[in-house]
Amino acid sequence: MRKSIVYGMAALMMLAVTACSPGITLAETKAADPAALETVQETKAPKQETASKKEEAKPAETKAADTKTAETKATEPAEEELPFPVFDLKPTYEDIVVAEVDTEIAGEGTSRELRMNIYNPKGAKKATPAVIYVHGGKWSTGDYTCASLMDGKKENGTFLACMNMLNYGCSVVTADYRLSQEASYPAMIWDLKGQIRFLRAHADEYKIDPDRIIVWGESAGGQLVNILGTTDGIEELEGDVGGNLEFSSKPTAVVDYFGMTEILQLAPDQYVRPYVQGFQSLYDTNDAQAATRAQLLGFGGEVEGEGNAYLRGELGNPSNPYENPEIPEYDQEALHRAYLASALNFVSPDDCPFFICQGGMDFRVAMVQSERLFDALTKAGVETYMFTSTLQSHGNQGPFADDAAARFVCNQFGLEEPSLY
């Protein structure tokens, strides 16, 4: 039975934030101070003459050795300067197999293992609350190892903010799910719900408190955690991945960083913002048949058709092939998948608390998508917080937002919150 949106009142709370949270040990690179370099050069200048005389006094054999050493140093590769922090902690439990899942788009009869990594906080001797990180990547890239977010070559602020919860006494789980070139939606949701049930079923083994599990996602991962937080008990979205069906798949709370809330509205919401992203780029990203947002619904894979733009433009038209089962060459499931992928269709008063974060200059997802979710949850009486910055884009939201998210998680888990002072 589907939920209906119940409108009510919800108190809005302002999250106090701070930039002094404890940090994970990260390897950072620092640029040299040009002013300091000039001072050093000026100080050394008077000594050049003396050094030159000493050089003349050296034996020829010593000079040759010095030259050889200099040549060796010149051929050594310079240490790479990384633009972002490196994350180098190792999982406490690595490559845990949760289930075997079908990958029907990759080929008939194909399958693979669904896995997770678990990081327990240092010195943990008893069960700890857990945060499940759900990676982004347009539903088409990334995996549970999050390797591409660890080496300092890619923007990784939101990932590091989640991993920083280790310093507050939380375990962090990096979760796996099938990608759009492996299976059509809602396979991704089935996978993640299966992971939550798996954690609860094996809580003692992995030192996890089964009653305190928060999901934290960004971008495509944000869309997925939004669905996880609003669809408890929706049979079509529960699935049976990994078994353990006697355990609940409902999270304790949701941390959503710039996740989509209405798949078919992604393009129209951005088309009115040409100052953020050009029209052609918008079309290629959202509405083209090969766009990842279209692939999520099956276009370009097992579903015939034009893509999301055509699907959206034909809504309500009796001859719409996606709504008319008399036209068998089209898959009516595309429209239904779009419905199942939009969290706004499932908001109800019994949803878990939400923390929503998005920047006003997001070029992938218009902030109005987050605003609609915040409004719907608020009207339904669900505890909800929203943090925004007019200048932030699609990615790192900065220390103020990340501290607010950490305070939210600590509050939901009953942990000591970061100090304001």
N, C-alpha and C positions, 0 to 999 in steps of 0.2 A: 504494500500500500504506500503510495507516494505521500510525502509530507506536503502540507499546505503552509504558505507563509502566514504567520500570525503576527499582526501588527500590535505593538505594545510600546511601553516606555522603557528606556534604559538610561541609567545615569552615566554621564560621560566623565571620565576622570583624566586629568592631565598627569602624564608621567614625568616625574622629575628625573633629569638625566645628569650624568657626570662623565667626564673624560678620564677618570682616574681608576678605571677598573684594572685588576691585575691582568697581566698578559701572558700568553703562552710564550715559551722561549722560541724566538724567531731569529733567523739569520737575516740581518738587514744590511743594505749597502748605503754608504753615505758619500755624497759628492764632496770634493775638496773645496775649501773656502778660498776663492781667488785672492781676496785681500790678504789672507794669511800667507799665501804662497808668495805674494809680492814682498811682504815684510821679510820673509826668510831669505829671499833672493838678495834684497838690499843689504841684509846683515852679512851675508856671505861674500859680497862683492869685494871688499878690501883685501880679503885673503887670497884672491885669485893669483896675484903676483907671486906671493910666497909659495903657493902650491905649484906654480909653474917652475920655479927654481928647483924645488924638490924633485920635480919630475925629470929635469935635466940631469940631476945628480944621480939618478937611479942607474944601475948597471943595465946594459942592453938586454941581458937574459931576463931580468925582472920585468922590464918594459914589455917584452914579448909575452910573458906570462899574463901580465895585466891585460894586454890586447886580446889574448885568447879568452880570458874570463869575460871581458866585455862582449865579445862576439857570441859567447855561449848564452849570456843573459839576453842578448838581443833576439836570439832565436826562440827563447822560451815564450809560450803563449801567455798573453796578459790575462789576469784573472777577470772573468766575466762579471760585469756590473749588472745585477738583476734589478728590474724596475719595481718588483713587489716582494714582500716578505716570503721567506721559505718556511714551510711547515715540515718538520722532520721527526715527529713522534711516530713510533711504531704501534700498531694496534695490539691491544692485550689479547684479543682473539681474532685471528685472521682467516679470511676466505671460508667463512662458515656457510655451509650449504643449507639453504632453506627449503628448496623444492626443485623439481625438474619441470620446466615449462615449455609449451609448444611455441615454435617460431614459424608459424605457417606462411607468413609473407616471404621469409627467406627461402622457403622451399617446402614442398609437400613432405610431411613426416619428419620435419626437422625439429630439434629441441635443444635446450641448453639448461645449465644449472643456474638457479637464482641464488645469489650469495649476499653476505653482509660482512662488514668489519665492525668490531666493538672496541672502543677505547674506554677503559675504566680510569677514573681519576687516581692520581698517585696516592699510594698508601691506603686505598679503599679496603676495608676489612668486612664491611657489611653491604647489604643491598643498597644501591643508589638509584635515584631517579634517572631517567634516560631521555636524551634528546635525539630524535632520528633526523639526520640531515638528508634531504631529498634534493639531489643535484638538478641544475637546469641544463640547458643545451638544446632547446627547441624540440624536445621529445625525441631527438634524433642522434644526439651525441652524449658522451659521458658514461661513467659507470660507477659502481660502488666503491672503487678504490680512490676515486677523486684525485688520481695521480696528476692530472693536468692543472689542479689547483694548488699543488704543493711545491712545485719547483721554482716559484718566483718569477716565471715568465708570463704569467697571465693574471689579470685582475682577480683578486681572491678575497676581498674584504669581507663579504657576507659569509663565505665559508669559514674564514678565520674567526669571525664573530661567533659563529656557532661552536667551533672547536674550543673557543675560549671558555665555554661553559664547563669544561673540565676543571678549571680553576675555582669554580664555585661548588664543586662536589658532585657534579653530574657526570654520568657516563654519556658518551656520544657514539651513536651508531650511524655508519654510512650505508645507506640502503641501495639496493639494486632494483631495477624494474626494466621490463622489456621496452625497447625503443620502437619508434613508428615504422621502421623498415623491417621489424621482426614480427610485430602483431599490431592490429588496430585497437584503438581505444574501445572499451575500457580495460584492456589487459593490464595497463600500467597500474590502475587502481586495484585490480584484483591482486597484483603482485605486492603492493604496499600494504594492503590490508592483511595479506598473508604474512608479511614480515612482522606486523604488530602482534598478530596472534602467536607467531612463533616465539617472539620475545617473552610474551606472557607465559607461554607453555614451558619455556626453558629459563625462567627468571632466576631460579636458584643456581643453575649451572653457570650463568654469566654475571651473577651479582647485580641483578636488575630488580628494582621495585616494580612489580607488575601494575600497581595502581597509579604510578606516576610516569607517564610516557607522553612527551610532547613531540609533535612533528614540526620541522622547520624546513621550509623550502624557498627557493628563489626562482623567479621567472617561470619556466615550464614546471619546475618543482613546486613553485608557489601555487600554480593552478591545481596541481595534484593534491597538495596538503589542504587547499580550500575545499576540495571535494571530500577528502578524508574527514574533515571537521563538520561537514553538513549532511552526510549521507548514512549515518548509523542506522542500520536496520533496513536499508533499501536493498532488497534481495538481489536485484539485477546488478548491483555494484559491489556486492560482498564477494562473490566468487568463492572458490574453495581451494585456492592455491596453498599448498603446504599442509592442508588439513587443519587440525587443532580448532575445529569449528565450535567447540564448546567454550572457547575464549572470545572475548569481545575484541573488535577491531577499532573501537572508538578511542581516539586520543584524548588525553587529559586537556590539552589546549593546542592551539595552532599559532605558529609564527610564520606569517606570509610576507615575503619580500617581493613586491611587484609581480604578483601572480595574476593571470588572466581570470576573469570571472564570467565573461560572455564571449565565447569563441567567435560567433558570427559577427559580433559588433567590433571586433578588434580593428578592422580596417576603417569602417566609418568613423570610429572615435578618433583615429589618427588623421583621416583625410581632412578634417577641419583644422589640423595643426600643421600646415606645410612649413612653418618656421622650425619645426623639430625634425621632420624627415620628408624628403621629396616624394612626389606622387608615384613615380616609377618604382622607387625602392619599396614604398609601401605595398604596391600591388605585388611585386615579386615576393615580398615577405609574407603577405597575408592571403592574397586572393588567387594567385596563379595556381594552376593545377599541381605544379611541382613544389609549391610552398610547403614548408614544414607544418604550418597550421592546417593546410588542406590534407597533408599526409596523415595527420592525426586522425582524421575522419575517414581515411581510406583512399582518398583521391591519389592518383598516381600509382596506386598499388592494386588492391583487389576491387576497388570501386570505379566503375566507368563514370565519366562526366567531366564537367568544365572546371570545378573547383568551388571554393567558398563563395565567390562573388555571384556565381550563377545560382547557387543554392539559396543564398540570401535574397537575391532579386526575385526569385520565383515563389517565395513564401506566400501562401494564400491563393496562389493561382491553381485552379482545378486541374489544369493540364500539366502542372509541375511534375516532371518524371520522378522526383524524389518523394512525392506524396501520393503518386498514382500507381497502385500495384498492377494496373492494366498495361503498364509499359515495362516489361520484364527485363529489358536490357540495362535498366538502371537499378541501382541498389538503394531501396528506400531506407536502408539502415544508416545512410550518411546523415540524414536529417535527425534521426533518433540519436546518433552518436553526438551530434552537436548539442542536443538537449542534455544528454548525460554528462557532457563535459563542462557545463555552465553551473557553477555553484549557486547562483541566484535562484535557480529552479528548485532548490532543496532547503533553503533556510527555514528553520523552525525554532520555537522557544527552547527546545531541549538540546540545542547545539552547544558544543564546548566553547570556552572563552577564546577570543581571537586577538592577536596583535598584528596589525597591518602596517606595512612600511613601503612608501614609494615616493620617488622624486618627481617634481613637476616637469622636468625636461626629459622624461623618459621617452626615448625614440622608438621603443619596441611596443610598449603597452601604455596607452593614455591613462593618466591618473584617475580619470573619471571611472575606470573599471574598478579601482579600489574604493572609490567614493561610494559607488552603488552598493558594494558589498557591505561597507561600513554602515550605510543607511539602512539596508535591509536587516542586518543583524541587530542594530539599535532598535528599530521598530518592533522586532520580534522579542525584545527584552534580553538579548544575549550580551553578556559582558564583553565589550569590544573597545579596543584602543587603536588609534591611528596616528602614525608619526609621518610627517611630510616635510620636505624641504623643496622650495621652489627651484633651486639650482641643480639638484642632483639628477643624474640621468639613469640609465638602465645598468645597474651594477652597484659598486660600493656606495653605501649611503652615509658613510662617515661615522665618527666616534659617538656623536650625540645619539644617533638612531640606534647604533649597536648597544650602547649602554642602556637605552630605554628597553630594548628587546631583552637584555640580560636581566633587568629589574623585573620585567614581566614574567620571565621564566622562573626566577627565584621566588617571586610572589606566589605563582601557581603551585610551586613545589613545596612551599613553606620553608624555604631556605633563607639565610641571612642575605639581605639585598645589598648591592654595592652602596657604599657611603656617599652621601651627597656632598661631603666636605673633605 
